[in-house]
Amino acid sequence: QVLSVLLFLAALLTMDERDNEEAHVFVADEVQVIIEKVCKACLAEQGFLHSKIGQWTATIVENCLKELSAINKPFKYVVTTTLTQKTGASVQTATSQYWDTANDNYVAYKYETNQMQCLTTVYGISI
């Protein structure tokens, strides 16, 4: 009986350790779903209006951060968004990081309508 109890406790500890490790991993698919949901809620059915760009970018950044904080993972997040009118011109971006590649990551998501394109990037840095 003592051996059974010890094996049970060891299994519980292993599950707790695995859960704890998963809490410190940036799950890109989960973050992409958040970005997509926020961008669609803000920009779907919108025509391009230069006067609304500031409001839309602030809304996207703030709502992404709100949704990310709700998943309660030990991360610092950086959210950026670039919103441009579709004119046929290209937009080029680059990023480079020096971090813990086992836990930290980022997701870049492009949302487009027939009048505009939005590139939102979320960086997750484990704390």
C-alpha positions in Angstrom: 0.0 0.0 0.0 2.8 2.4 0.8 4.3 1.8 -2.6 1.0 2.5 -4.3 0.7 5.8 -2.4 4.2 6.7 -3.3 3.6 5.9 -7.0 0.4 7.9 -6.9 2.1 10.9 -5.4 5.0 10.7 -7.9 2.5 10.7 -10.7 0.8 13.8 -9.3 4.1 15.6 -9.0 4.9 14.7 -12.6 1.5 16.1 -13.7 2.0 19.3 -11.7 5.5 19.8 -13.1 4.2 19.2 -16.7 1.4 21.7 -16.1 3.8 24.2 -14.6 6.2 23.8 -17.6 3.3 24.3 -20.1 2.3 27.5 -18.3 5.7 28.9 -19.2 5.4 28.1 -22.9 4.2 30.7 -25.4 1.5 28.8 -27.4 1.5 30.5 -30.9 -1.7 29.0 -32.0 -3.6 30.2 -29.0 -2.2 33.8 -29.5 -3.0 33.8 -33.2 -6.6 33.0 -32.4 -6.7 36.0 -30.0 -5.2 38.4 -32.6 -7.5 37.2 -35.4 -10.6 37.6 -33.1 -9.6 41.1 -32.0 -8.7 42.3 -35.6 -12.0 41.0 -37.0 -14.0 42.5 -34.3 -12.4 45.9 -34.9 -12.0 46.0 -38.6 -14.6 43.8 -40.2 -17.1 45.8 -42.3 -15.0 48.9 -42.0 -13.9 51.1 -45.0 -10.6 52.8 -44.8 -10.8 56.1 -43.0 -7.6 57.9 -42.3 -9.1 59.7 -39.3 -9.9 56.3 -37.6 -6.4 54.8 -37.8 -5.3 55.9 -34.4 -8.5 54.6 -32.8 -8.4 51.3 -34.5 -4.7 50.6 -33.8 -5.2 51.5 -30.1 -8.3 49.3 -29.9 -6.4 46.3 -31.4 -3.4 46.7 -29.1 -5.5 47.2 -26.0 -7.9 44.4 -26.7 -5.1 42.0 -27.6 -3.4 42.8 -24.3 -6.7 42.4 -22.4 -7.3 39.0 -24.0 -3.7 37.9 -23.4 -3.7 38.8 -19.7 -7.0 36.8 -19.3 -5.2 33.5 -20.2 -3.1 34.0 -17.0 0.3 32.9 -18.2 3.6 34.3 -16.7 4.5 36.4 -19.7 5.3 40.0 -20.5 3.7 40.9 -23.8 4.5 43.4 -26.4 1.9 44.1 -29.0 2.4 46.1 -32.2 0.1 46.8 -35.0 0.5 48.5 -38.4 -2.6 49.5 -40.4 -2.3 50.7 -44.0 -4.6 51.5 -46.8 -4.4 49.0 -49.6 -2.9 50.8 -52.6 -0.7 48.1 -54.2 2.4 49.2 -52.4 4.3 46.6 -50.3 5.0 46.8 -46.6 8.2 45.2 -45.4 9.0 44.4 -41.8 11.8 42.6 -40.0 12.3 41.5 -36.4 15.1 40.0 -34.4 15.1 38.7 -30.9 17.7 37.5 -28.3 15.7 35.5 -25.9 14.9 32.0 -24.4 13.9 30.1 -27.5 12.4 27.3 -25.4 9.7 29.5 -23.9 9.6 32.9 -25.6 8.1 33.4 -29.1 6.1 35.8 -31.2 3.2 35.6 -33.7 2.7 37.9 -36.6 -0.8 38.0 -38.1 -2.0 39.8 -41.2 -5.6 40.7 -41.5 -6.9 42.2 -44.7 -10.0 43.7 -46.1 -10.5 45.0 -49.6 -9.5 48.5 -48.5 -6.8 48.0 -45.8 -4.3 45.6 -44.3 -3.3 45.2 -40.7 -0.2 43.5 -39.4 -0.3 42.7 -35.7 2.6 41.1 -33.8 2.5 39.8 -30.3 5.8 39.0 -28.5 5.6 36.8 -25.4 8.6 36.9 -23.0 8.4 34.4 -20.1 8.9 35.9 -16.6 
